[in-house]
């Protein structure tokens, strides 16, 4: 069982073993925001919730050598100037979780967006719009970025963003799957 670690700004940071996650929680470095139900951890000093997702108490700056700085141009380039929602030519960028609601200026929270989708979406989330992102936004790195291809659209889904499921069953299945819980 692995645990997703979110930075204090809610962007995904790493996936660690649940033991490592528990150590962070016990040292007050992180808080559990989702636990795996009915699967507690039995330790020598007691029983603990098995963390599925934790959030760090303090914001961790990721070394710049590991991350490409976020720019509007960079986001457009990563997404091949195609709207993350409808696939048409994009000239703007959109905060997936709107900035007014705490969304970060991060690679994970920015997508290329056409003017129309940007205006229609305004300060709502894709879930509220019943829109599907065409891909999971990720920081560009390595050969995929320097070579300019393939785009983020060809990469796999993340544990937090149910990108490839139909809107009708999105909420429940993704949640149960993420927590490793059998659907009831
Ligand atoms: Zn669009």
Backbone and ligand atoms as CSV (ligand in chain L), in Angstrom:
chain,resi,resn,atom,element,x,y,z
A,1,UNK,N,N,0.852,-1.198,0.000
A,1,UNK,CA,C,0.000,0.000,0.000
A,1,UNK,C,C,0.882,1.241,0.000
A,2,UNK,N,N,0.656,2.130,-0.959
A,2,UNK,CA,C,1.436,3.353,-1.070
A,2,UNK,C,C,0.545,4.531,-0.709
A,3,UNK,N,N,1.194,5.601,-0.316
A,3,UNK,CA,C,0.459,6.795,0.104
A,3,UNK,C,C,0.848,7.961,-0.797
A,4,UNK,N,N,-0.159,8.679,-1.238
A,4,UNK,CA,C,0.081,9.878,-2.036
A,4,UNK,C,C,0.369,11.038,-1.093
A,5,UNK,N,N,1.482,11.739,-1.341
A,5,UNK,CA,C,1.848,12.888,-0.518
A,5,UNK,C,C,1.537,14.157,-1.302
A,6,UNK,N,N,0.727,15.024,-0.704
A,6,UNK,CA,C,0.438,16.313,-1.327
A,6,UNK,C,C,1.283,17.385,-0.657
A,7,UNK,N,N,1.759,18.315,-1.456
A,7,UNK,CA,C,2.444,19.468,-0.886
A,7,UNK,C,C,1.406,20.328,-0.159
A,8,UNK,N,N,1.880,21.257,0.669
A,8,UNK,CA,C,0.939,22.085,1.435
A,8,UNK,C,C,0.006,22.862,0.516
A,9,UNK,N,N,0.369,23.059,-0.738
A,9,UNK,CA,C,-0.510,23.722,-1.699
A,9,UNK,C,C,-1.425,22.760,-2.432
A,10,UNK,N,N,-1.500,21.521,-1.955
A,10,UNK,CA,C,-2.381,20.481,-2.483
A,10,UNK,C,C,-1.903,19.877,-3.794
A,11,UNK,N,N,-0.707,20.234,-4.293
A,11,UNK,CA,C,-0.308,19.561,-5.508
A,11,UNK,C,C,0.418,18.260,-5.175
A,12,UNK,N,N,0.200,17.219,-5.988
A,12,UNK,CA,C,0.840,15.933,-5.727
A,12,UNK,C,C,2.357,16.083,-5.733
A,13,UNK,N,N,3.009,15.465,-4.738
A,13,UNK,CA,C,4.448,15.645,-4.596
A,13,UNK,C,C,5.181,14.330,-4.788
A,14,UNK,N,N,4.664,13.282,-4.178
A,14,UNK,CA,C,5.375,12.009,-4.219
A,14,UNK,C,C,4.442,10.896,-3.795
A,15,UNK,N,N,4.888,9.688,-4.062
A,15,UNK,CA,C,4.189,8.517,-3.549
A,15,UNK,C,C,5.195,7.766,-2.693
A,16,UNK,N,N,4.831,7.515,-1.432
A,16,UNK,CA,C,5.756,6.881,-0.497
A,16,UNK,C,C,5.069,5.651,0.110
A,17,UNK,N,N,5.854,4.868,0.838
A,17,UNK,CA,C,5.261,3.727,1.530
A,17,UNK,C,C,4.386,4.248,2.668
A,18,UNK,N,N,3.403,3.465,3.085
A,18,UNK,CA,C,2.527,3.948,4.156
A,18,UNK,C,C,3.317,4.118,5.452
A,19,UNK,N,N,4.404,3.345,5.607
A,19,UNK,CA,C,5.218,3.486,6.823
A,19,UNK,C,C,5.874,4.866,6.876
A,20,UNK,N,N,6.435,5.249,5.754
A,20,UNK,CA,C,7.066,6.569,5.667
A,20,UNK,C,C,6.011,7.648,5.928
A,21,UNK,N,N,4.837,7.447,5.365
A,21,UNK,CA,C,3.752,8.421,5.546
A,21,UNK,C,C,3.366,8.511,7.022
A,22,UNK,N,N,3.291,7.366,7.694
A,22,UNK,CA,C,2.915,7.361,9.114
A,22,UNK,C,C,3.958,8.099,9.956
A,23,UNK,N,N,5.232,7.914,9.618
A,23,UNK,CA,C,6.291,8.605,10.348
A,23,UNK,C,C,6.115,10.114,10.217
A,24,UNK,N,N,5.797,10.576,8.998
A,24,UNK,CA,C,5.589,12.013,8.779
A,24,UNK,C,C,4.409,12.517,9.614
A,25,UNK,N,N,3.354,11.719,9.659
A,25,UNK,CA,C,2.163,12.125,10.415
A,25,UNK,C,C,2.477,12.166,11.910
A,26,UNK,N,N,3.191,11.148,12.402
A,26,UNK,CA,C,3.491,11.091,13.839
A,26,UNK,C,C,4.421,12.217,14.274
A,27,UNK,N,N,5.244,12.680,13.350
A,27,UNK,CA,C,6.145,13.786,13.679
A,27,UNK,C,C,5.510,15.142,13.381
A,28,UNK,N,N,4.199,15.147,13.176
A,28,UNK,CA,C,3.465,16.384,12.891
A,28,UNK,C,C,3.968,17.101,11.641
A,29,UNK,N,N,4.535,16.344,10.735
A,29,UNK,CA,C,4.986,16.961,9.483
A,29,UNK,C,C,3.890,16.871,8.422
A,30,UNK,N,N,2.894,16.051,8.682
A,30,UNK,CA,C,1.829,15.871,7.700
A,30,UNK,C,C,0.545,15.450,8.398
A,31,UNK,N,N,-0.564,15.619,7.685
A,31,UNK,CA,C,-1.886,15.251,8.209
A,31,UNK,C,C,-2.529,14.281,7.227
A,32,UNK,N,N,-3.212,13.294,7.757
A,32,UNK,CA,C,-3.928,12.356,6.891
A,32,UNK,C,C,-5.186,13.044,6.382
A,33,UNK,N,N,-5.373,13.092,5.064
A,33,UNK,CA,C,-6.648,13.641,4.577
A,33,UNK,C,C,-7.543,12.548,4.007
A,34,UNK,N,N,-6.967,11.411,3.676
A,34,UNK,CA,C,-7.812,10.266,3.343
A,34,UNK,C,C,-7.148,9.017,3.879
A,35,UNK,N,N,-7.981,8.166,4.530
A,35,UNK,CA,C,-7.404,6.944,5.067
A,35,UNK,C,C,-8.033,5.752,4.367
A,36,UNK,N,N,-7.347,4.642,4.436
A,36,UNK,CA,C,-7.902,3.408,3.899
A,36,UNK,C,C,-8.773,2.816,4.998
A,37,UNK,N,N,-10.047,2.721,4.717
A,37,UNK,CA,C,-10.946,2.257,5.766
A,37,UNK,C,C,-10.872,0.742,5.936
A,38,UNK,N,N,-11.113,0.319,7.153
A,38,UNK,CA,C,-11.138,-1.100,7.505
A,38,UNK,C,C,-9.832,-1.811,7.191
A,39,UNK,N,N,-8.736,-1.062,7.223
A,39,UNK,CA,C,-7.431,-1.697,7.017
A,39,UNK,C,C,-6.388,-0.961,7.853
A,40,UNK,N,N,-6.577,-0.957,9.180
A,40,UNK,CA,C,-5.665,-0.182,10.021
A,40,UNK,C,C,-4.273,-0.808,10.097
A,41,UNK,N,N,-3.333,-0.008,10.560
A,41,UNK,CA,C,-1.956,-0.484,10.726
A,41,UNK,C,C,-1.781,-0.856,12.195
A,42,UNK,N,N,-1.331,-2.084,12.461
A,42,UNK,CA,C,-1.111,-2.519,13.837
A,42,UNK,C,C,0.354,-2.306,14.185
A,43,UNK,N,N,0.599,-1.323,15.057
A,43,UNK,CA,C,1.980,-1.046,15.456
A,43,UNK,C,C,2.227,-1.534,16.871
A,44,UNK,N,N,3.455,-1.387,17.363
A,44,UNK,CA,C,3.769,-1.855,18.717
A,44,UNK,C,C,3.087,-0.982,19.767
A,45,UNK,N,N,2.779,0.276,19.412
A,45,UNK,CA,C,2.191,1.183,20.399
A,45,UNK,C,C,0.707,1.422,20.168
A,46,UNK,N,N,0.108,0.723,19.237
A,46,UNK,CA,C,-1.323,0.919,19.023
A,46,UNK,C,C,-1.719,0.690,17.578
A,47,UNK,N,N,-2.942,1.109,17.289
A,47,UNK,CA,C,-3.502,0.916,15.957
A,47,UNK,C,C,-3.646,2.283,15.298
A,48,UNK,N,N,-3.241,2.363,14.051
A,48,UNK,CA,C,-3.275,3.651,13.347
A,48,UNK,C,C,-4.068,3.522,12.062
A,49,UNK,N,N,-4.630,4.660,11.623
A,49,UNK,CA,C,-5.262,4.697,10.310
A,49,UNK,C,C,-4.206,4.497,9.243
A,50,UNK,N,N,-4.533,3.709,8.236
A,50,UNK,CA,C,-3.599,3.542,7.123
A,50,UNK,C,C,-3.805,4.707,6.156
A,51,UNK,N,N,-2.800,5.545,5.973
A,51,UNK,CA,C,-3.020,6.760,5.169
A,51,UNK,C,C,-3.045,6.460,3.664
A,52,UNK,N,N,-4.065,6.959,2.985
A,52,UNK,CA,C,-4.133,6.866,1.524
A,52,UNK,C,C,-3.576,8.144,0.905
A,53,UNK,N,N,-3.920,9.282,1.520
A,53,UNK,CA,C,-3.424,10.579,1.054
A,53,UNK,C,C,-3.055,11.406,2.283
A,54,UNK,N,N,-1.864,11.978,2.276
A,54,UNK,CA,C,-1.486,12.894,3.354
A,54,UNK,C,C,-1.092,14.241,2.744
A,55,UNK,N,N,-1.199,15.276,3.566
A,55,UNK,CA,C,-0.785,16.599,3.098
A,55,UNK,C,C,0.275,17.136,4.050
A,56,UNK,N,N,1.328,17.693,3.488
A,56,UNK,CA,C,2.424,18.198,4.312
A,56,UNK,C,C,1.984,19.455,5.052
A,57,UNK,N,N,2.488,19.611,6.271
A,57,UNK,CA,C,2.141,20.779,7.072
A,57,UNK,C,C,2.812,22.033,6.509
A,58,UNK,N,N,4.011,21.869,5.985
A,58,UNK,CA,C,4.727,23.027,5.439
A,58,UNK,C,C,4.996,22.815,3.961
A,59,UNK,N,N,4.985,23.920,3.233
A,59,UNK,CA,C,5.207,23.839,1.794
A,59,UNK,C,C,6.656,23.448,1.511
A,60,UNK,N,N,6.828,22.460,0.663
A,60,UNK,CA,C,8.171,22.017,0.295
A,60,UNK,C,C,8.488,22.560,-1.094
A,61,UNK,N,N,9.614,23.246,-1.177
A,61,UNK,CA,C,10.054,23.737,-2.474
A,61,UNK,C,C,10.789,22.619,-3.196
A,62,UNK,N,N,10.319,22.262,-4.378
A,62,UNK,CA,C,10.969,21.205,-5.137
A,62,UNK,C,C,12.174,21.826,-5.844
A,63,UNK,N,N,13.352,21.187,-5.727
A,63,UNK,CA,C,14.558,21.766,-6.331
A,63,UNK,C,C,14.350,22.076,-7.810
A,64,UNK,N,N,14.874,23.230,-8.224
A,64,UNK,CA,C,14.615,23.670,-9.598
A,64,UNK,C,C,15.243,22.728,-10.622
A,65,UNK,N,N,16.270,21.966,-10.190
A,65,UNK,CA,C,16.875,21.026,-11.133
A,65,UNK,C,C,15.876,19.925,-11.503
A,66,UNK,N,N,14.934,19.699,-10.611
A,66,UNK,CA,C,13.958,18.642,-10.875
A,66,UNK,C,C,12.705,19.182,-11.535
A,67,UNK,N,N,12.528,20.465,-11.506
A,67,UNK,CA,C,11.276,21.004,-12.030
A,67,UNK,C,C,11.540,22.102,-13.043
A,68,UNK,N,N,10.744,22.103,-14.092
A,68,UNK,CA,C,10.801,23.172,-15.069
A,68,UNK,C,C,9.866,24.273,-14.562
A,69,UNK,N,N,10.328,25.537,-14.500
A,69,UNK,CA,C,9.444,26.593,-13.998
A,69,UNK,C,C,8.165,26.705,-14.840
A,70,UNK,N,N,7.081,27.010,-14.189
A,70,UNK,CA,C,5.796,27.098,-14.899
A,70,UNK,C,C,5.694,28.437,-15.608
A,71,UNK,N,N,5.396,28.413,-16.868
A,71,UNK,CA,C,5.115,29.641,-17.605
A,71,UNK,C,C,3.888,29.388,-18.471
A,72,UNK,N,N,3.258,30.474,-18.864
A,72,UNK,CA,C,2.093,30.360,-19.732
A,72,UNK,C,C,2.499,29.687,-21.049
A,73,UNK,N,N,3.616,30.158,-21.594
A,73,UNK,CA,C,4.091,29.570,-22.856
A,73,UNK,C,C,4.403,28.090,-22.702
A,74,UNK,N,N,5.010,27.764,-21.542
A,74,UNK,CA,C,5.383,26.374,-21.288
A,74,UNK,C,C,4.156,25.464,-21.231
A,75,UNK,N,N,3.106,25.954,-20.592
A,75,UNK,CA,C,1.886,25.147,-20.488
A,75,UNK,C,C,1.286,24.939,-21.881
A,76,UNK,N,N,1.245,26.017,-22.678
A,76,UNK,CA,C,0.704,25.908,-24.034
A,76,UNK,C,C,1.531,24.917,-24.854
A,77,UNK,N,N,2.853,24.993,-24.655
A,77,UNK,CA,C,3.720,24.108,-25.425
A,77,UNK,C,C,3.543,22.651,-24.977
A,78,UNK,N,N,3.518,22.446,-23.672
A,78,UNK,CA,C,3.331,21.081,-23.161
A,78,UNK,C,C,2.059,20.459,-23.744
A,79,UNK,N,N,1.003,21.274,-23.841
A,79,UNK,CA,C,-0.286,20.754,-24.285
A,79,UNK,C,C,-0.486,20.900,-25.801
A,80,UNK,N,N,0.608,21.168,-26.505
A,80,UNK,CA,C,0.550,21.294,-27.971
A,80,UNK,C,C,-0.469,22.338,-28.438
A,81,UNK,N,N,-0.654,23.393,-27.629
A,81,UNK,CA,C,-1.599,24.463,-27.979
A,81,UNK,C,C,-2.986,23.927,-28.251
A,82,UNK,N,N,-3.351,22.862,-27.532
A,82,UNK,CA,C,-4.692,22.291,-27.675
A,82,UNK,C,C,-5.416,22.430,-26.350
A,83,UNK,N,N,-6.680,22.803,-26.418
A,83,UNK,CA,C,-7.481,22.999,-25.216
A,83,UNK,C,C,-7.576,21.689,-24.427
A,84,UNK,N,N,-7.324,21.774,-23.116
A,84,UNK,CA,C,-7.371,20.584,-22.268
A,84,UNK,C,C,-8.772,19.999,-22.144
A,85,UNK,N,N,-9.783,20.780,-22.512
A,85,UNK,CA,C,-11.160,20.299,-22.343
A,85,UNK,C,C,-11.793,19.864,-23.660
A,86,UNK,N,N,-11.617,20.668,-24.723
A,86,UNK,CA,C,-12.317,20.341,-25.972
A,86,UNK,C,C,-11.363,19.955,-27.102
A,87,UNK,N,N,-10.062,20.213,-26.937
A,87,UNK,CA,C,-9.099,19.782,-27.954
A,87,UNK,C,C,-8.892,20.770,-29.090
A,88,UNK,N,N,-9.661,21.882,-29.057
A,88,UNK,CA,C,-9.475,22.878,-30.125
A,88,UNK,C,C,-8.243,23.740,-29.844
A,89,UNK,N,N,-7.885,24.570,-30.823
A,89,UNK,CA,C,-6.708,25.417,-30.679
A,89,UNK,C,C,-6.836,26.288,-29.429
A,90,UNK,N,N,-5.790,26.310,-28.609
A,90,UNK,CA,C,-5.832,27.043,-27.344
A,90,UNK,C,C,-4.877,28.219,-27.383
A,91,UNK,N,N,-5.329,29.348,-26.830
A,91,UNK,CA,C,-4.442,30.508,-26.750
A,91,UNK,C,C,-4.342,31.019,-25.319
A,92,UNK,N,N,-5.108,30.429,-24.412
A,92,UNK,CA,C,-5.055,30.863,-23.016
A,92,UNK,C,C,-4.715,29.658,-22.146
A,93,UNK,N,N,-4.481,29.924,-20.867
A,93,UNK,CA,C,-4.309,28.809,-19.938
A,93,UNK,C,C,-5.373,28.916,-18.852
A,94,UNK,N,N,-5.725,27.754,-18.300
A,94,UNK,CA,C,-6.794,27.708,-17.299
A,94,UNK,C,C,-6.287,27.034,-16.034
A,95,UNK,N,N,-6.681,27.594,-14.881
A,95,UNK,CA,C,-6.443,26.908,-13.609
A,95,UNK,C,C,-7.537,25.862,-13.438
A,96,UNK,N,N,-7.162,24.598,-13.393
A,96,UNK,CA,C,-8.156,23.529,-13.278
A,96,UNK,C,C,-8.972,23.749,-12.007
A,97,UNK,N,N,-8.297,23.812,-10.860
A,97,UNK,CA,C,-8.946,24.304,-9.641
A,97,UNK,C,C,-8.691,25.808,-9.629
A,98,UNK,N,N,-9.754,26.608,-9.758
A,98,UNK,CA,C,-9.555,28.054,-9.929
A,98,UNK,C,C,-8.709,28.679,-8.830
A,99,UNK,N,N,-7.944,29.686,-9.214
A,99,UNK,CA,C,-7.076,30.360,-8.253
A,99,UNK,C,C,-7.884,30.958,-7.109
A,100,UNK,N,N,-9.091,31.447,-7.438
A,100,UNK,CA,C,-9.938,32.052,-6.402
A,100,UNK,C,C,-10.356,31.023,-5.358
A,101,UNK,N,N,-10.161,29.741,-5.665
A,101,UNK,CA,C,-10.543,28.701,-4.717
A,101,UNK,C,C,-9.324,27.918,-4.249
A,102,UNK,N,N,-8.180,28.566,-4.315
A,102,UNK,CA,C,-6.964,27.967,-3.754
A,102,UNK,C,C,-6.125,27.200,-4.749
A,103,UNK,N,N,-6.504,27.193,-6.013
A,103,UNK,CA,C,-5.734,26.464,-7.026
A,103,UNK,C,C,-4.356,27.084,-7.223
A,104,UNK,N,N,-3.363,26.237,-7.366
A,104,UNK,CA,C,-1.980,26.698,-7.457
A,104,UNK,C,C,-1.588,27.015,-8.898
A,105,UNK,N,N,-0.555,27.857,-9.025
A,105,UNK,CA,C,0.069,28.096,-10.325
A,105,UNK,C,C,1.071,26.976,-10.564
A,106,UNK,N,N,0.593,25.788,-10.784
A,106,UNK,CA,C,1.510,24.657,-10.927
A,106,UNK,C,C,1.226,23.929,-12.230
A,107,UNK,N,N,2.213,23.148,-12.656
A,107,UNK,CA,C,2.027,22.353,-13.875
A,107,UNK,C,C,0.822,21.441,-13.743
A,108,UNK,N,N,0.593,20.968,-12.522
A,108,UNK,CA,C,-0.498,20.015,-12.309
A,108,UNK,C,C,-1.861,20.696,-12.344
A,109,UNK,N,N,-1.866,22.018,-12.129
A,109,UNK,CA,C,-3.161,22.705,-12.040
A,109,UNK,C,C,-3.405,23.643,-13.215
A,110,UNK,N,N,-2.517,23.641,-14.201
A,110,UNK,CA,C,-2.704,24.527,-15.352
A,110,UNK,C,C,-2.804,23.701,-16.632
A,111,UNK,N,N,-3.741,24.071,-17.470
A,111,UNK,CA,C,-3.838,23.431,-18.784
A,111,UNK,C,C,-4.056,24.500,-19.842
A,112,UNK,N,N,-3.647,24.182,-21.069
A,112,UNK,CA,C,-3.973,25.050,-22.190
A,112,UNK,C,C,-5.491,25.041,-22.346
A,113,UNK,N,N,-6.037,26.178,-22.778
A,113,UNK,CA,C,-7.501,26.281,-22.830
A,113,UNK,C,C,-7.888,27.234,-23.947
A,114,UNK,N,N,-8.939,26.883,-24.690
A,114,UNK,CA,C,-9.411,27.798,-25.728
A,114,UNK,C,C,-10.205,28.914,-25.045
A,115,UNK,N,N,-10.357,30.018,-25.725
A,115,UNK,CA,C,-11.046,31.175,-25.141
A,115,UNK,C,C,-12.457,30.821,-24.711
A,116,UNK,N,N,-13.123,30.023,-25.540
A,116,UNK,CA,C,-14.525,29.709,-25.272
A,116,UNK,C,C,-14.656,28.906,-23.975
A,117,UNK,N,N,-13.870,27.810,-23.869
A,117,UNK,CA,C,-13.952,26.993,-22.655
A,117,UNK,C,C,-13.572,27.821,-21.429
A,118,UNK,N,N,-12.561,28.663,-21.586
A,118,UNK,CA,C,-12.103,29.469,-20.457
A,118,UNK,C,C,-13.226,30.391,-19.968
A,119,UNK,N,N,-13.942,31.000,-20.919
A,119,UNK,CA,C,-15.038,31.898,-20.540
A,119,UNK,C,C,-16.194,31.134,-19.918
A,120,UNK,N,N,-16.517,29.987,-20.501
A,120,UNK,CA,C,-17.660,29.220,-20.006
A,120,UNK,C,C,-17.360,28.658,-18.618
A,121,UNK,N,N,-16.125,28.162,-18.435
A,121,UNK,CA,C,-15.777,27.504,-17.166
A,121,UNK,C,C,-15.673,28.521,-16.040
A,122,UNK,N,N,-15.115,29.665,-16.344
A,122,UNK,CA,C,-14.955,30.742,-15.361
A,122,UNK,C,C,-14.291,30.202,-14.090
A,123,UNK,N,N,-14.894,30.427,-12.924
A,123,UNK,CA,C,-14.208,29.978,-11.701
A,123,UNK,C,C,-14.825,28.701,-11.140
A,124,UNK,N,N,-15.192,27.799,-12.039
A,124,UNK,CA,C,-15.723,26.514,-11.584
A,124,UNK,C,C,-14.709,25.396,-11.838
A,125,UNK,N,N,-14.948,24.271,-11.228
A,125,UNK,CA,C,-14.056,23.126,-11.420
A,125,UNK,C,C,-14.593,22.283,-12.575
A,126,UNK,N,N,-13.724,21.436,-13.175
A,126,UNK,CA,C,-14.217,20.546,-14.241
A,126,UNK,C,C,-15.367,19.664,-13.754
A,127,UNK,N,N,-15.306,19.212,-12.501
A,127,UNK,CA,C,-16.390,18.376,-11.975
A,127,UNK,C,C,-17.708,19.134,-11.987
A,128,UNK,N,N,-17.654,20.396,-11.577
A,128,UNK,CA,C,-18.883,21.182,-11.555
A,128,UNK,C,C,-19.442,21.385,-12.962
A,129,UNK,N,N,-18.529,21.458,-13.935
A,129,UNK,CA,C,-18.953,21.638,-15.320
A,129,UNK,C,C,-19.346,20.306,-15.963
A,130,UNK,N,N,-19.037,19.206,-15.274
A,130,UNK,CA,C,-19.154,17.853,-15.845
A,130,UNK,C,C,-18.275,17.731,-17.077
A,131,UNK,N,N,-17.103,18.327,-16.986
A,131,UNK,CA,C,-16.126,18.243,-18.065
A,131,UNK,C,C,-15.046,17.238,-17.685
A,132,UNK,N,N,-14.473,16.596,-18.696
A,132,UNK,CA,C,-13.348,15.691,-18.504
A,132,UNK,C,C,-12.103,16.359,-19.062
A,133,UNK,N,N,-11.032,16.347,-18.281
A,133,UNK,CA,C,-9.758,16.768,-18.861
A,133,UNK,C,C,-9.309,15.697,-19.845
A,134,UNK,N,N,-8.729,16.102,-20.942
A,134,UNK,CA,C,-8.314,15.137,-21.955
A,134,UNK,C,C,-7.043,14.398,-21.532
A,135,UNK,N,N,-6.375,14.903,-20.512
A,135,UNK,CA,C,-5.150,14.261,-20.041
A,135,UNK,C,C,-4.888,14.750,-18.627
A,136,UNK,N,N,-3.952,14.107,-17.959
A,136,UNK,CA,C,-3.578,14.526,-16.619
A,136,UNK,C,C,-2.418,15.511,-16.713
A,137,UNK,N,N,-2.638,16.768,-16.291
A,137,UNK,CA,C,-1.538,17.741,-16.398
A,137,UNK,C,C,-0.376,17.370,-15.486
A,138,UNK,N,N,0.822,17.364,-16.029
A,138,UNK,CA,C,2.021,17.008,-15.253
A,138,UNK,C,C,3.148,17.959,-15.611
A,139,UNK,N,N,4.137,18.059,-14.717
A,139,UNK,CA,C,5.307,18.862,-15.061
A,139,UNK,C,C,6.060,18.194,-16.208
A,140,UNK,N,N,6.507,18.963,-17.163
A,140,UNK,CA,C,7.301,18.368,-18.236
A,140,UNK,C,C,8.721,18.126,-17.749
A,141,UNK,N,N,9.303,17.036,-18.119
A,141,UNK,CA,C,10.707,16.814,-17.771
A,141,UNK,C,C,11.293,15.782,-18.709
A,142,UNK,N,N,12.610,15.714,-18.692
A,142,UNK,CA,C,13.316,14.666,-19.429
A,142,UNK,C,C,13.147,14.784,-20.929
A,143,UNK,N,N,13.322,13.650,-21.586
A,143,UNK,CA,C,13.345,13.649,-23.045
A,143,UNK,C,C,11.990,14.030,-23.625
A,144,UNK,N,N,10.906,13.674,-22.901
A,144,UNK,CA,C,9.579,13.992,-23.429
A,144,UNK,C,C,9.434,15.487,-23.648
A,145,UNK,N,N,10.076,16.262,-22.751
A,145,UNK,CA,C,9.948,17.703,-22.845
A,145,UNK,C,C,10.920,18.269,-23.865
A,146,UNK,N,N,12.159,17.871,-23.796
A,146,UNK,CA,C,13.159,18.458,-24.690
A,146,UNK,C,C,12.894,18.083,-26.139
A,147,UNK,N,N,12.360,16.889,-26.351
A,147,UNK,CA,C,12.080,16.478,-27.722
A,147,UNK,C,C,10.769,17.074,-28.232
A,148,UNK,N,N,9.964,17.613,-27.315
A,148,UNK,CA,C,8.705,18.232,-27.721
A,148,UNK,C,C,7.599,17.227,-27.993
A,149,UNK,N,N,7.848,15.964,-27.755
A,149,UNK,CA,C,6.825,14.928,-27.987
A,149,UNK,C,C,7.219,13.676,-27.229
A,150,UNK,N,N,6.366,12.801,-26.851
A,150,UNK,CA,C,4.918,12.942,-26.969
A,150,UNK,C,C,4.366,13.873,-25.905
A,151,UNK,N,N,3.180,14.330,-26.092
A,151,UNK,CA,C,2.601,15.300,-25.169
A,151,UNK,C,C,2.051,14.596,-23.941
A,152,UNK,N,N,1.610,15.399,-22.989
A,152,UNK,CA,C,1.035,14.858,-21.759
A,152,UNK,C,C,-0.192,14.001,-22.071
A,153,UNK,N,N,-0.802,14.226,-23.209
A,153,UNK,CA,C,-2.035,13.514,-23.537
A,153,UNK,C,C,-1.813,12.014,-23.668
A,154,UNK,N,N,-0.583,11.615,-23.947
A,154,UNK,CA,C,-0.327,10.201,-24.172
A,154,UNK,C,C,0.091,9.483,-22.913
A,155,UNK,N,N,0.282,10.244,-21.826
A,155,UNK,CA,C,0.731,9.590,-20.591
A,155,UNK,C,C,-0.445,9.121,-19.747
A,156,UNK,N,N,-0.158,8.298,-18.773
A,156,UNK,CA,C,-1.220,7.648,-18.005
A,156,UNK,C,C,-1.878,8.549,-16.992
A,157,UNK,N,N,-2.899,8.035,-16.326
A,157,UNK,CA,C,-3.644,8.801,-15.338
A,157,UNK,C,C,-2.907,8.870,-14.015
A,158,UNK,N,N,-3.351,9.773,-13.161
A,158,UNK,CA,C,-2.729,9.897,-11.851
A,158,UNK,C,C,-3.678,9.333,-10.808
A,159,UNK,N,N,-3.174,9.090,-9.588
A,159,UNK,CA,C,-4.075,8.550,-8.576
A,159,UNK,C,C,-5.143,9.536,-8.131
A,160,UNK,N,N,-4.960,10.821,-8.424
A,160,UNK,CA,C,-5.926,11.783,-7.907
A,160,UNK,C,C,-6.914,12.253,-8.953
A,161,UNK,N,N,-6.592,12.130,-10.207
A,161,UNK,CA,C,-7.464,12.716,-11.203
A,161,UNK,C,C,-8.082,11.631,-12.078
A,162,UNK,N,N,-9.369,11.412,-11.952
A,162,UNK,CA,C,-10.006,10.366,-12.758
A,162,UNK,C,C,-10.214,10.847,-14.181
A,163,UNK,N,N,-9.187,10.761,-15.016
A,163,UNK,CA,C,-9.234,11.441,-16.309
A,163,UNK,C,C,-9.906,10.618,-17.396
A,164,UNK,N,N,-9.969,9.332,-17.237
A,164,UNK,CA,C,-10.428,8.538,-18.364
A,164,UNK,C,C,-11.746,7.845,-18.112
A,165,UNK,N,N,-12.480,8.296,-17.159
A,165,UNK,CA,C,-13.755,7.642,-16.904
A,165,UNK,C,C,-14.899,8.535,-17.330
A,166,UNK,N,N,-16.012,7.942,-17.610
A,166,UNK,CA,C,-17.154,8.751,-18.033
A,166,UNK,C,C,-17.678,9.529,-16.827
A,167,UNK,N,N,-18.266,10.687,-17.072
A,167,UNK,CA,C,-18.696,11.540,-15.954
A,167,UNK,C,C,-19.719,10.849,-15.060
A,168,UNK,N,N,-20.535,9.931,-15.610
A,168,UNK,CA,C,-21.639,9.377,-14.829
A,168,UNK,C,C,-21.158,8.548,-13.645
A,169,UNK,N,N,-20.019,7.877,-13.770
A,169,UNK,CA,C,-19.596,7.002,-12.677
A,169,UNK,C,C,-18.308,7.506,-12.068
A,170,UNK,N,N,-17.984,8.752,-12.338
A,170,UNK,CA,C,-16.664,9.238,-11.985
A,170,UNK,C,C,-16.431,9.271,-10.483
A,171,UNK,N,N,-17.347,9.953,-9.762
A,171,UNK,CA,C,-17.105,10.195,-8.350
A,171,UNK,C,C,-16.853,8.942,-7.549
A,172,UNK,N,N,-17.815,8.014,-7.587
A,172,UNK,CA,C,-17.747,6.893,-6.673
A,172,UNK,C,C,-16.656,5.909,-7.022
A,173,UNK,N,N,-16.545,5.564,-8.286
A,173,UNK,CA,C,-15.567,4.530,-8.625
A,173,UNK,C,C,-14.156,5.019,-8.358
A,174,UNK,N,N,-13.896,6.287,-8.691
A,174,UNK,CA,C,-12.529,6.742,-8.510
A,174,UNK,C,C,-12.192,6.766,-7.030
A,175,UNK,N,N,-13.185,7.133,-6.219
A,175,UNK,CA,C,-12.922,7.217,-4.802
A,175,UNK,C,C,-12.666,5.824,-4.227
A,176,UNK,N,N,-13.519,4.866,-4.578
A,176,UNK,CA,C,-13.313,3.548,-3.996
A,176,UNK,C,C,-12.025,2.941,-4.522
A,177,UNK,N,N,-11.727,3.191,-5.791
A,177,UNK,CA,C,-10.512,2.600,-6.336
A,177,UNK,C,C,-9.281,3.203,-5.660
A,178,UNK,N,N,-9.352,4.531,-5.441
A,178,UNK,CA,C,-8.192,5.195,-4.874
A,178,UNK,C,C,-7.921,4.697,-3.461
A,179,UNK,N,N,-8.966,4.418,-2.743
A,179,UNK,CA,C,-8.772,3.988,-1.371
A,179,UNK,C,C,-8.607,2.487,-1.266
A,180,UNK,N,N,-8.607,1.809,-2.398
A,180,UNK,CA,C,-8.421,0.372,-2.368
A,180,UNK,C,C,-9.576,-0.338,-1.691
A,181,UNK,N,N,-10.750,0.220,-1.799
A,181,UNK,CA,C,-11.896,-0.302,-1.073
A,181,UNK,C,C,-12.832,-0.968,-2.070
A,182,UNK,N,N,-13.416,-2.051,-1.689
A,182,UNK,CA,C,-14.362,-2.712,-2.586
A,182,UNK,C,C,-15.647,-1.904,-2.647
A,183,UNK,N,N,-16.217,-1.725,-3.849
A,183,UNK,CA,C,-17.481,-0.981,-3.925
A,183,UNK,C,C,-18.550,-1.708,-3.127
A,184,UNK,N,N,-19.341,-0.924,-2.355
A,184,UNK,CA,C,-20.349,-1.578,-1.520
A,184,UNK,C,C,-21.646,-1.721,-2.290
L,1,ZN,ZN,ZN,-11.880,24.385,-25.360
